[in-house]
Amino acid sequence: MFRSRRSSGLLAAAAGGIILSTLTAPAAAQATTGQAITGQAITQAGCLSDALPITVEESRLTTPTVPGAESASRQFLEAGGFTGLADGFVRRLCQAPSVRAAHRLAVTHAENLWRTAVDRAQGRRQMGTIDRYDDRPRYWAHLSATAALRRWKPSFPVGDADRARLVRDFDRHSRGLEDTAFSRGRGVTRLLVSGFDPYQLRNEPRRSNPSGAAALQLDGRRFSTDKGLVEVQTVMLPVTWSGFDAGIVEDAFGPHLRKGDVDLIMTVSQGGRATMNIEQWAGRWRGGAADNNEEGTPEVVPGNDAWPMPDPPREFIETTLPHQAMVDAGTGPWPVRLNPRICEWPPGTFPDPAAVVCHENGPTPGGRARSGGGGDYLSNESMYRSNRLRLGLGLTDLPGGHLHISALVYPSDPAVLIDDAFRSDRRATVDQTVALVRATGLAVR
């Protein structure tokens, strides 16, 4: 493989892997947030202001993988062929004559970003030097746009409410939430599936998320079977508590559940290594571990007044996915199992942390949820929220649940962007996820 070169931040590609190139130390020290988002030319245009705040997650746009290296975000944008898309958005944003024009631009760019990422993943567009299973170029292009919108300072005033709407509407469109329309007609089984952004990037900016990669592989796919067509639409969820508090899970699944044009819902996330777990139970508790914005508070999963909720609230919600059919589908390479584990406070012991018990015997009547089979992070909450909504709408028999898929192992050398082992591992996990989603469609026809 080729070793990195100090040549203005280009990627060195080799058959065995791609190595992160480096900048000279002075150049790296001079890099600004604006440069990471937009490139040098647009920073000089004066469109963005470092005085305006961005999120902790967006601040990682300047994080290198190794000291002296170019930012990981820029490396992935270049490797995926997304640099022109990301920089072009900010160039046009700088030219927007009004907030209304900027809003149209943001929505158009968001839709283009999502479709480009899906088309690249599914082989309809040949872009960049890394394989089409890589979800990271989309992730960093998404963050570069939201950071630019937060720091956009045109010659005319932009109110807080207008800026928040710009960011929110860009976010929803670029995550596929406005691109989930199913085909009409009989004989089609319709599945709505979610994946997640990369996470835990504080110390490892190379993070990918195989669930997000699977979502890009699955969006809009139609599988022909001897029982008819199976159609899949997908969305990409953020790894932020605030995003969940804002109702993104309910807004993703709710319209289809209310309309009745979906036959199965499934949330997917990265779990433990070398296993595919169908979670039997989701719990009504968030553990508060730090999200991508380094935020988190232990608390009961909040409600959502915009959507119907079960009354009284369910401490645990059980999967209605066709789990045995998923196990019996014979997919590989990882074993597939139903995970019945829960942790709970026995009746009368909440919130004493010493009283929590974990077991595989199902919820205790009168107990309080501490964690579902998939834990107490956003993966558990994605299952809980989507299926709480399913129950609130009275769809007790509609299949719904969560699949935890195998975690990835990264190259030991932090200067290596991707190597053959990582590439093969991710592809195998994503392909198995696609096969399991297809198996659910066959089972519910």
DRENDO-1510 file (C-alpha; in Angstrom, 1 decimal, always signed):
<recs>
REC; n; res; u; v; w
REC; 1; MET; +0.0; +0.0; +0.0 .
REC; 2; PHE; +1.1; +3.6; -0.6 .
REC; 3; ARG; +2.2; +5.6; +2.4 .
REC; 4; SER; +0.7; +9.0; +3.1 .
REC; 5; ARG; +2.2; +12.0; +1.3 .
REC; 6; ARG; +2.4; +15.7; +2.3 .
REC; 7; SER; +0.8; +16.8; -0.9 .
REC; 8; SER; -2.0; +19.2; -0.2 .
REC; 9; GLY; -4.2; +16.7; +1.4 .
REC; 10; LEU; -4.9; +14.2; -1.4 .
REC; 11; LEU; -5.7; +10.6; -0.6 .
REC; 12; ALA; -3.2; +8.0; -1.5 .
REC; 13; ALA; -5.0; +4.9; -2.8 .
REC; 14; ALA; -3.6; +1.4; -2.9 .
REC; 15; ALA; -5.0; -2.1; -3.6 .
REC; 16; GLY; -4.8; -3.0; +0.0 .
REC; 17; GLY; -6.2; +0.2; +1.6 .
REC; 18; ILE; -6.3; +3.9; +1.6 .
REC; 19; ILE; -3.9; +5.9; +3.8 .
REC; 20; LEU; -4.7; +9.2; +5.2 .
REC; 21; SER; -2.4; +11.8; +3.7 .
REC; 22; THR; -1.1; +14.6; +6.0 .
REC; 23; LEU; -0.6; +18.3; +5.8 .
REC; 24; THR; +2.5; +19.9; +7.1 .
REC; 25; ALA; +2.2; +20.9; +10.7 .
REC; 26; PRO; +1.9; +24.6; +10.0 .
REC; 27; ALA; -0.8; +24.1; +7.4 .
REC; 28; ALA; -2.8; +21.9; +9.8 .
REC; 29; ALA; -2.5; +24.5; +12.5 .
REC; 30; GLN; -3.9; +27.1; +10.2 .
REC; 31; ALA; -7.0; +25.1; +9.2 .
REC; 32; THR; -10.2; +26.8; +10.4 .
REC; 33; THR; -13.7; +25.5; +10.8 .
REC; 34; GLY; -14.7; +27.4; +7.8 .
REC; 35; GLN; -12.0; +25.7; +5.7 .
REC; 36; ALA; -13.1; +22.3; +6.9 .
REC; 37; ILE; -16.7; +23.0; +5.9 .
REC; 38; THR; -16.2; +24.9; +2.7 .
REC; 39; GLY; -12.7; +25.0; +1.3 .
REC; 40; GLN; -10.3; +27.9; +1.2 .
REC; 41; ALA; -12.0; +29.9; -1.6 .
REC; 42; ILE; -15.4; +30.0; +0.2 .
REC; 43; THR; -13.9; +30.9; +3.5 .
REC; 44; GLN; -12.4; +34.0; +1.8 .
REC; 45; ALA; -15.8; +34.9; +0.5 .
REC; 46; GLY; -16.8; +35.8; +4.1 .
REC; 47; CYS; -20.1; +33.9; +4.1 .
REC; 48; LEU; -19.5; +32.1; +7.4 .
REC; 49; SER; -18.9; +33.5; +10.8 .
REC; 50; ASP; -16.9; +31.6; +13.4 .
REC; 51; ALA; -18.7; +33.8; +16.0 .
REC; 52; LEU; -21.9; +31.9; +15.4 .
REC; 53; PRO; -22.1; +28.6; +17.4 .
REC; 54; ILE; -22.1; +25.1; +16.0 .
REC; 55; THR; -22.8; +21.8; +17.7 .
REC; 56; VAL; -20.2; +19.6; +19.3 .
REC; 57; GLU; -20.8; +17.0; +16.6 .
REC; 58; GLU; -20.2; +19.6; +13.9 .
REC; 59; SER; -17.0; +20.8; +15.6 .
REC; 60; ARG; -15.5; +17.4; +14.7 .
REC; 61; LEU; -15.4; +18.5; +11.1 .
REC; 62; THR; -11.8; +19.7; +11.9 .
REC; 63; THR; -10.7; +16.6; +13.8 .
REC; 64; PRO; -7.8; +14.8; +12.2 .
REC; 65; THR; -7.3; +11.0; +12.5 .
REC; 66; VAL; -3.6; +11.4; +13.4 .
REC; 67; PRO; -1.6; +14.5; +14.4 .
REC; 68; GLY; -0.8; +16.7; +11.4 .
REC; 69; ALA; -3.3; +15.0; +9.1 .
REC; 70; GLU; -6.0; +16.7; +7.2 .
REC; 71; SER; -9.4; +16.5; +8.8 .
REC; 72; ALA; -11.1; +13.1; +8.7 .
REC; 73; SER; -14.2; +14.8; +7.3 .
REC; 74; ARG; -12.3; +16.2; +4.3 .
REC; 75; GLN; -10.6; +12.9; +3.7 .
REC; 76; PHE; -13.9; +11.1; +3.6 .
REC; 77; LEU; -15.6; +13.7; +1.4 .
REC; 78; GLU; -12.7; +13.4; -1.1 .
REC; 79; ALA; -12.6; +9.6; -0.9 .
REC; 80; GLY; -16.3; +9.3; -1.5 .
REC; 81; GLY; -16.5; +11.9; -4.3 .
REC; 82; PHE; -18.6; +14.3; -2.2 .
REC; 83; THR; -16.3; +17.3; -2.0 .
REC; 84; GLY; -17.8; +19.2; -4.9 .
REC; 85; LEU; -21.3; +18.5; -3.5 .
REC; 86; ALA; -20.4; +19.8; +0.0 .
REC; 87; ASP; -18.4; +22.8; -1.2 .
REC; 88; GLY; -20.9; +23.7; -3.9 .
REC; 89; PHE; -23.7; +24.0; -1.4 .
REC; 90; VAL; -21.8; +26.6; +0.7 .
REC; 91; ARG; -20.8; +28.5; -2.5 .
REC; 92; ARG; -24.5; +28.8; -3.5 .
REC; 93; LEU; -25.5; +29.6; +0.1 .
REC; 94; CYS; -23.2; +32.6; +0.0 .
REC; 95; GLN; -25.0; +33.8; -3.0 .
REC; 96; ALA; -28.6; +33.4; -1.6 .
REC; 97; PRO; -30.4; +36.7; -1.8 .
REC; 98; SER; -32.9; +36.0; +1.0 .
REC; 99; VAL; -33.7; +33.5; +3.8 .
REC; 100; ARG; -36.5; +32.1; +1.6 .
REC; 101; ALA; -34.0; +31.5; -1.2 .
REC; 102; ALA; -31.6; +29.9; +1.3 .
REC; 103; HIS; -34.4; +27.6; +2.5 .
REC; 104; ARG; -35.2; +26.4; -1.1 .
REC; 105; LEU; -31.5; +25.8; -1.6 .
REC; 106; ALA; -31.1; +23.9; +1.7 .
REC; 107; VAL; -34.1; +21.6; +0.9 .
REC; 108; THR; -32.9; +21.0; -2.7 .
REC; 109; HIS; -29.4; +20.2; -1.5 .
REC; 110; ALA; -30.7; +17.9; +1.2 .
REC; 111; GLU; -32.7; +15.9; -1.2 .
REC; 112; ASN; -29.8; +15.8; -3.7 .
REC; 113; LEU; -27.5; +14.6; -0.9 .
REC; 114; TRP; -29.8; +11.8; +0.1 .
REC; 115; ARG; -30.4; +10.6; -3.4 .
REC; 116; THR; -26.7; +10.9; -4.3 .
REC; 117; ALA; -25.7; +8.8; -1.3 .
REC; 118; VAL; -28.4; +6.2; -2.1 .
REC; 119; ASP; -27.4; +6.0; -5.8 .
REC; 120; ARG; -23.8; +5.7; -4.9 .
REC; 121; ALA; -24.4; +3.0; -2.4 .
REC; 122; GLN; -26.5; +1.0; -4.9 .
REC; 123; GLY; -24.1; +1.3; -7.7 .
REC; 124; ARG; -26.0; +3.7; -9.9 .
REC; 125; ARG; -23.3; +6.5; -9.5 .
REC; 126; GLN; -19.6; +5.8; -9.6 .
REC; 127; MET; -18.0; +8.3; -7.2 .
REC; 128; GLY; -14.7; +8.5; -5.3 .
REC; 129; THR; -12.1; +5.8; -4.4 .
REC; 130; ILE; -13.7; +4.0; -1.5 .
REC; 131; ASP; -16.3; +1.3; -1.8 .
REC; 132; ARG; -20.0; +2.0; -2.3 .
REC; 133; TYR; -20.8; +0.5; +1.1 .
REC; 134; ASP; -19.2; +3.4; +2.9 .
REC; 135; ASP; -21.7; +5.6; +4.8 .
REC; 136; ARG; -19.2; +8.2; +6.0 .
REC; 137; PRO; -19.1; +10.6; +3.0 .
REC; 138; ARG; -22.8; +11.2; +3.4 .
REC; 139; TYR; -22.5; +11.7; +7.1 .
REC; 140; TRP; -19.7; +14.3; +6.8 .
REC; 141; ALA; -21.4; +16.1; +3.9 .
REC; 142; HIS; -24.6; +16.3; +6.1 .
REC; 143; LEU; -22.6; +17.8; +9.0 .
REC; 144; SER; -20.8; +20.2; +6.7 .
REC; 145; ALA; -24.1; +21.6; +5.5 .
REC; 146; THR; -25.7; +22.0; +8.9 .
REC; 147; ALA; -22.6; +23.7; +10.3 .
REC; 148; ALA; -22.6; +26.1; +7.3 .
REC; 149; LEU; -26.3; +26.9; +7.9 .
REC; 150; ARG; -25.6; +27.6; +11.6 .
REC; 151; ARG; -22.6; +29.9; +10.7 .
REC; 152; TRP; -24.2; +31.5; +7.7 .
REC; 153; LYS; -24.0; +35.3; +8.1 .
REC; 154; PRO; -25.2; +37.1; +5.0 .
REC; 155; SER; -25.6; +40.9; +4.5 .
REC; 156; PHE; -29.2; +40.7; +5.7 .
REC; 157; PRO; -30.4; +39.6; +9.2 .
REC; 158; VAL; -31.3; +35.9; +9.9 .
REC; 159; GLY; -33.6; +35.4; +12.9 .
REC; 160; ASP; -33.1; +32.5; +15.3 .
REC; 161; ALA; -36.4; +30.9; +14.2 .
REC; 162; ASP; -35.5; +31.2; +10.5 .
REC; 163; ARG; -32.1; +29.6; +11.2 .
REC; 164; ALA; -33.6; +26.8; +13.2 .
REC; 165; ARG; -36.0; +26.1; +10.4 .
REC; 166; LEU; -33.2; +26.1; +7.8 .
REC; 167; VAL; -31.3; +23.5; +9.9 .
REC; 168; ARG; -34.4; +21.4; +10.8 .
REC; 169; ASP; -35.7; +21.2; +7.2 .
REC; 170; PHE; -32.3; +20.4; +5.8 .
REC; 171; ASP; -31.8; +17.7; +8.4 .
REC; 172; ARG; -35.2; +16.0; +7.8 .
REC; 173; HIS; -34.8; +16.0; +4.0 .
REC; 174; SER; -31.2; +14.9; +4.0 .
REC; 175; ARG; -32.1; +11.9; +6.2 .
REC; 176; GLY; -34.7; +10.6; +3.7 .
REC; 177; LEU; -37.8; +11.5; +5.8 .
REC; 178; GLU; -39.4; +13.2; +2.9 .
REC; 179; ASP; -38.5; +10.4; +0.5 .
REC; 180; THR; -40.4; +7.4; +1.8 .
REC; 181; ALA; -43.4; +7.2; -0.5 .
REC; 182; PHE; -44.3; +3.6; -1.3 .
REC; 183; SER; -45.5; +2.3; -4.7 .
REC; 184; ARG; -49.2; +2.0; -5.0 .
REC; 185; GLY; -51.1; -1.1; -6.0 .
REC; 186; ARG; -51.8; -4.5; -4.6 .
REC; 187; GLY; -49.3; -7.4; -4.2 .
REC; 188; VAL; -46.6; -5.2; -2.6 .
REC; 189; THR; -45.3; -5.7; +1.0 .
REC; 190; ARG; -44.1; -2.4; +2.3 .
REC; 191; LEU; -41.3; -2.2; +4.9 .
REC; 192; LEU; -40.1; +1.0; +6.6 .
REC; 193; VAL; -36.6; +0.7; +8.1 .
REC; 194; SER; -34.2; +3.1; +9.9 .
REC; 195; GLY; -30.5; +3.1; +10.3 .
REC; 196; PHE; -28.2; +5.4; +12.3 .
REC; 197; ASP; -25.4; +7.9; +11.8 .
REC; 198; PRO; -21.9; +7.0; +12.9 .
REC; 199; TYR; -21.2; +7.6; +16.6 .
REC; 200; GLN; -18.5; +7.5; +19.3 .
REC; 201; LEU; -16.3; +9.7; +17.1 .
REC; 202; ARG; -14.7; +11.6; +20.0 .
REC; 203; ASN; -11.6; +9.3; +19.9 .
REC; 204; GLU; -12.2; +7.6; +16.6 .
REC; 205; PRO; -13.2; +9.9; +13.7 .
REC; 206; ARG; -13.1; +7.0; +11.2 .
REC; 207; ARG; -16.3; +5.5; +12.6 .
REC; 208; SER; -18.8; +4.0; +10.2 .
REC; 209; ASN; -22.2; +2.6; +11.1 .
REC; 210; PRO; -23.2; -0.6; +9.3 .
REC; 211; SER; -26.9; +0.2; +10.0 .
REC; 212; GLY; -26.6; +3.4; +8.2 .
REC; 213; ALA; -24.7; +1.7; +5.3 .
REC; 214; ALA; -27.5; -0.9; +5.2 .
REC; 215; ALA; -30.2; +1.9; +5.1 .
REC; 216; LEU; -28.4; +3.3; +2.0 .
REC; 217; GLN; -28.3; -0.1; +0.4 .
REC; 218; LEU; -32.0; -0.7; +1.1 .
REC; 219; ASP; -33.7; +2.6; +0.3 .
REC; 220; GLY; -36.2; +2.1; -2.6 .
REC; 221; ARG; -35.2; -1.5; -3.2 .
REC; 222; ARG; -37.8; -3.9; -4.5 .
REC; 223; PHE; -37.3; -7.6; -4.1 .
REC; 224; SER; -39.2; -10.0; -6.4 .
REC; 225; THR; -40.3; -13.1; -4.7 .
REC; 226; ASP; -42.6; -16.0; -5.5 .
REC; 227; LYS; -45.1; -14.3; -3.2 .
REC; 228; GLY; -44.9; -10.9; -4.8 .
REC; 229; LEU; -42.9; -7.8; -4.4 .
REC; 230; VAL; -41.2; -6.6; -1.2 .
REC; 231; GLU; -40.5; -2.8; -1.2 .
REC; 232; VAL; -38.3; -1.1; +1.3 .
REC; 233; GLN; -38.0; +2.6; +2.2 .
REC; 234; THR; -35.4; +3.8; +4.7 .
REC; 235; VAL; -34.5; +6.8; +6.8 .
REC; 236; MET; -31.3; +7.8; +8.7 .
REC; 237; LEU; -31.7; +8.6; +12.4 .
REC; 238; PRO; -29.3; +10.9; +14.3 .
REC; 239; VAL; -27.3; +9.8; +17.3 .
REC; 240; THR; -28.6; +12.7; +19.5 .
REC; 241; TRP; -31.0; +12.7; +22.4 .
REC; 242; SER; -32.2; +16.2; +21.2 .
REC; 243; GLY; -33.1; +14.8; +17.8 .
REC; 244; PHE; -35.2; +12.1; +19.5 .
REC; 245; ASP; -36.8; +14.7; +21.8 .
REC; 246; ALA; -37.7; +16.7; +18.7 .
REC; 247; GLY; -39.7; +13.8; +17.5 .
REC; 248; ILE; -37.7; +12.5; +14.6 .
REC; 249; VAL; -38.6; +8.9; +15.2 .
REC; 250; GLU; -42.3; +9.5; +15.4 .
REC; 251; ASP; -42.1; +11.9; +12.4 .
REC; 252; ALA; -40.3; +9.2; +10.3 .
REC; 253; PHE; -42.7; +6.3; +11.1 .
REC; 254; GLY; -45.9; +8.1; +12.1 .
REC; 255; PRO; -47.2; +9.3; +8.8 .
REC; 256; HIS; -47.1; +5.8; +7.3 .
REC; 257; LEU; -48.5; +4.1; +10.4 .
REC; 258; ARG; -51.4; +6.6; +10.4 .
REC; 259; LYS; -52.0; +6.2; +6.7 .
REC; 260; GLY; -51.9; +2.4; +6.9 .
REC; 261; ASP; -49.6; +2.0; +3.9 .
REC; 262; VAL; -46.8; +0.1; +5.7 .
REC; 263; ASP; -46.8; -3.6; +6.5 .
REC; 264; LEU; -43.7; -3.7; +8.8 .
REC; 265; ILE; -41.5; -1.3; +10.7 .
REC; 266; MET; -37.9; -2.0; +11.8 .
REC; 267; THR; -35.2; +0.0; +13.5 .
REC; 268; VAL; -31.7; -1.2; +13.0 .
REC; 269; SER; -28.5; -0.2; +14.8 .
REC; 270; GLN; -24.9; -1.4; +15.5 .
REC; 271; GLY; -24.7; -3.8; +18.4 .
REC; 272; GLY; -22.1; -6.2; +19.7 .
REC; 273; ARG; -19.4; -7.9; +17.6 .
REC; 274; ALA; -20.2; -11.0; +15.5 .
REC; 275; THR; -23.9; -11.4; +16.3 .
REC; 276; MET; -27.2; -10.2; +15.0 .
REC; 277; ASN; -29.7; -9.8; +17.8 .
REC; 278; ILE; -33.5; -9.4; +17.3 .
REC; 279; GLU; -34.4; -7.5; +20.5 .
REC; 280; GLN; -37.4; -9.0; +22.2 .
REC; 281; TRP; -38.0; -6.0; +24.5 .
REC; 282; ALA; -37.6; -2.2; +24.4 .
REC; 283; GLY; -37.5; -0.4; +27.7 .
REC; 284; ARG; -39.0; +3.0; +28.8 .
REC; 285; TRP; -35.7; +4.3; +30.1 .
REC; 286; ARG; -32.8; +6.2; +28.6 .
REC; 287; GLY; -29.5; +5.7; +30.4 .
REC; 288; GLY; -28.1; +9.0; +29.4 .
REC; 289; ALA; -24.8; +7.9; +27.9 .
REC; 290; ALA; -23.2; +10.7; +25.9 .
REC; 291; ASP; -24.5; +11.1; +22.3 .
REC; 292; ASN; -22.7; +12.7; +19.4 .
REC; 293; ASN; -23.1; +16.1; +21.0 .
REC; 294; GLU; -21.7; +14.8; +24.3 .
REC; 295; GLU; -25.2; +15.2; +25.9 .
REC; 296; GLY; -27.2; +12.8; +27.9 .
REC; 297; THR; -29.3; +12.6; +31.1 .
REC; 298; PRO; -30.7; +9.4; +32.7 .
REC; 299; GLU; -34.5; +9.6; +32.6 .
REC; 300; VAL; -37.7; +8.0; +31.6 .
REC; 301; VAL; -38.2; +8.2; +27.8 .
REC; 302; PRO; -40.2; +11.4; +27.2 .
REC; 303; GLY; -43.6; +11.3; +25.5 .
REC; 304; ASN; -44.6; +13.0; +22.3 .
REC; 305; ASP; -47.8; +15.1; +22.5 .
REC; 306; ALA; -48.0; +15.4; +18.7 .
REC; 307; TRP; -48.8; +11.7; +18.4 .
REC; 308; PRO; -51.1; +9.2; +20.1 .
REC; 309; MET; -49.5; +7.3; +23.0 .
REC; 310; PRO; -50.6; +4.2; +24.9 .
REC; 311; ASP; -52.3; +5.0; +28.1 .
REC; 312; PRO; -51.0; +4.0; +30.6 .
REC; 313; PRO; -47.4; +4.1; +29.2 .
REC; 314; ARG; -45.8; +0.7; +28.6 .
REC; 315; GLU; -42.6; +0.0; +30.6 .
REC; 316; PHE; -41.6; -2.6; +28.1 .
REC; 317; ILE; -42.8; -3.2; +24.5 .
REC; 318; GLU; -42.3; -6.6; +22.9 .
REC; 319; THR; -41.2; -7.1; +19.3 .
REC; 320; THR; -43.8; -8.3; +16.8 .
REC; 321; LEU; -41.2; -8.9; +14.1 .
REC; 322; PRO; -41.3; -12.4; +12.5 .
REC; 323; HIS; -38.2; -13.3; +14.5 .
REC; 324; GLN; -38.3; -17.1; +14.0 .
REC; 325; ALA; -38.5; -16.6; +10.2 .
REC; 326; MET; -35.4; -14.3; +10.5 .
REC; 327; VAL; -33.5; -16.9; +12.5 .
REC; 328; ASP; -34.6; -19.7; +10.1 .
REC; 329; ALA; -33.6; -17.7; +7.0 .
REC; 330; GLY; -30.1; -19.1; +7.2 .
REC; 331; THR; -28.3; -15.8; +6.6 .
REC; 332; GLY; -24.6; -15.3; +7.5 .
REC; 333; PRO; -21.9; -14.9; +8.4 .
REC; 334; TRP; -23.1; -13.9; +11.9 .
REC; 335; PRO; -25.5; -16.0; +14.0 .
REC; 336; VAL; -29.0; -14.6; +14.4 .
REC; 337; ARG; -30.9; -14.9; +17.7 .
REC; 338; LEU; -33.8; -13.5; +19.6 .
REC; 339; ASN; -32.5; -11.6; +22.7 .
REC; 340; PRO; -34.9; -11.8; +25.6 .
REC; 341; ARG; -32.8; -10.0; +28.2 .
REC; 342; ILE; -34.2; -7.1; +30.2 .
REC; 343; CYS; -33.1; -5.1; +33.3 .
REC; 344; GLU; -35.8; -3.7; +35.6 .
REC; 345; TRP; -36.6; -2.2; +39.0 .
REC; 346; PRO; -38.8; -4.7; +40.8 .
REC; 347; PRO; -42.1; -3.2; +42.1 .
REC; 348; GLY; -41.5; -0.5; +44.7 .
REC; 349; THR; -37.7; -0.2; +44.2 .
REC; 350; PHE; -37.5; +2.6; +41.6 .
REC; 351; PRO; -35.1; +4.5; +41.4 .
REC; 352; ASP; -32.6; +2.6; +43.6 .
REC; 353; PRO; -29.7; +1.6; +41.3 .
REC; 354; ALA; -28.8; -1.2; +43.7 .
REC; 355; ALA; -32.2; -2.8; +43.2 .
REC; 356; VAL; -32.0; -3.3; +39.5 .
REC; 357; VAL; -32.2; -7.0; +38.4 .
REC; 358; CYS; -31.5; -8.4; +34.9 .
REC; 359; HIS; -32.9; -11.6; +33.6 .
REC; 360; GLU; -34.6; -13.3; +30.6 .
REC; 361; ASN; -38.0; -14.0; +32.1 .
REC; 362; GLY; -39.9; -11.1; +30.7 .
REC; 363; PRO; -41.1; -8.0; +32.5 .
REC; 364; THR; -42.4; -8.3; +36.1 .
REC; 365; PRO; -45.9; -6.9; +36.6 .
REC; 366; GLY; -45.6; -3.5; +38.4 .
REC; 367; GLY; -41.9; -3.3; +37.7 .
REC; 368; ARG; -40.1; -0.3; +36.0 .
REC; 369; ALA; -37.9; -0.6; +33.0 .
REC; 370; ARG; -34.2; +0.0; +33.3 .
REC; 371; SER; -33.1; -1.3; +29.9 .
REC; 372; GLY; -34.3; -3.4; +27.0 .
REC; 373; GLY; -32.4; -6.2; +25.4 .
REC; 374; GLY; -30.5; -3.7; +23.4 .
REC; 375; GLY; -29.6; -1.6; +26.4 .
REC; 376; ASP; -30.6; +1.9; +27.3 .
REC; 377; TYR; -29.2; +4.0; +24.5 .
REC; 378; LEU; -30.7; +5.4; +21.3 .
REC; 379; SER; -31.1; +2.1; +19.7 .
REC; 380; ASN; -33.4; +0.9; +22.4 .
REC; 381; GLU; -35.2; +4.2; +22.3 .
REC; 382; SER; -35.7; +4.0; +18.5 .
REC; 383; MET; -37.5; +0.6; +19.0 .
REC; 384; TYR; -39.5; +1.9; +22.0 .
REC; 385; ARG; -40.6; +5.1; +20.3 .
REC; 386; SER; -41.6; +3.6; +16.9 .
REC; 387; ASN; -43.5; +0.8; +18.5 .
REC; 388; ARG; -45.0; +3.0; +21.2 .
REC; 389; LEU; -46.5; +4.9; +18.3 .
REC; 390; ARG; -47.6; +1.7; +16.6 .
REC; 391; LEU; -49.5; +0.8; +19.8 .
REC; 392; GLY; -50.8; +4.3; +20.2 .
REC; 393; LEU; -52.4; +4.1; +16.8 .
REC; 394; GLY; -54.0; +0.7; +17.6 .
REC; 395; LEU; -51.8; -1.4; +15.3 .
REC; 396; THR; -51.2; -4.1; +17.8 .
REC; 397; ASP; -50.6; -6.8; +15.2 .
REC; 398; LEU; -48.5; -4.9; +12.8 .
REC; 399; PRO; -44.9; -6.3; +12.8 .
REC; 400; GLY; -42.4; -4.0; +14.4 .
REC; 401; GLY; -39.1; -4.2; +16.3 .
REC; 402; HIS; -35.4; -3.8; +16.4 .
REC; 403; LEU; -32.3; -5.5; +14.9 .
REC; 404; HIS; -28.9; -5.1; +16.4 .
REC; 405; ILE; -26.2; -5.9; +13.8 .
REC; 406; SER; -22.5; -6.8; +14.2 .
REC; 407; ALA; -20.1; -4.0; +15.2 .
REC; 408; LEU; -17.1; -3.2; +13.0 .
REC; 409; VAL; -13.4; -3.5; +13.7 .
REC; 410; TYR; -11.2; -0.7; +12.4 .
REC; 411; PRO; -7.6; -0.9; +11.0 .
REC; 412; SER; -5.2; -0.9; +13.9 .
REC; 413; ASP; -3.1; +1.8; +12.2 .
REC; 414; PRO; -5.0; +5.1; +12.8 .
REC; 415; ALA; -3.5; +6.5; +9.6 .
REC; 416; VAL; -5.3; +3.9; +7.5 .
REC; 417; LEU; -8.7; +5.1; +6.3 .
REC; 418; ILE; -9.9; +1.7; +5.1 .
REC; 419; ASP; -8.3; -1.7; +4.4 .
REC; 420; ASP; -9.4; -4.9; +2.8 .
REC; 421; ALA; -10.4; -6.6; +6.1 .
REC; 422; PHE; -12.6; -3.7; +7.2 .
REC; 423; ARG; -14.1; -3.4; +3.7 .
REC; 424; SER; -15.0; -7.1; +3.6 .
REC; 425; ASP; -16.3; -7.2; +7.2 .
REC; 426; ARG; -18.6; -4.3; +6.7 .
REC; 427; ARG; -19.9; -5.6; +3.4 .
REC; 428; ALA; -20.7; -9.0; +4.9 .
REC; 429; THR; -22.5; -7.4; +7.8 .
REC; 430; VAL; -24.5; -5.1; +5.6 .
REC; 431; ASP; -25.4; -7.8; +3.1 .
REC; 432; GLN; -26.6; -10.0; +5.9 .
REC; 433; THR; -28.7; -7.1; +7.2 .
REC; 434; VAL; -30.3; -6.7; +3.7 .
REC; 435; ALA; -31.0; -10.4; +3.6 .
REC; 436; LEU; -32.7; -10.3; +7.0 .
REC; 437; VAL; -34.9; -7.3; +6.0 .
REC; 438; ARG; -35.9; -9.2; +2.9 .
REC; 439; ALA; -36.7; -12.3; +5.1 .
REC; 440; THR; -39.1; -10.2; +7.1 .
REC; 441; GLY; -40.9; -9.1; +4.0 .
REC; 442; LEU; -41.3; -12.7; +2.9 .
REC; 443; ALA; -42.6; -13.7; +6.3 .
REC; 444; VAL; -45.4; -11.1; +6.5 .
REC; 445; ARG; -46.9; -11.5; +3.1 .
</recs>
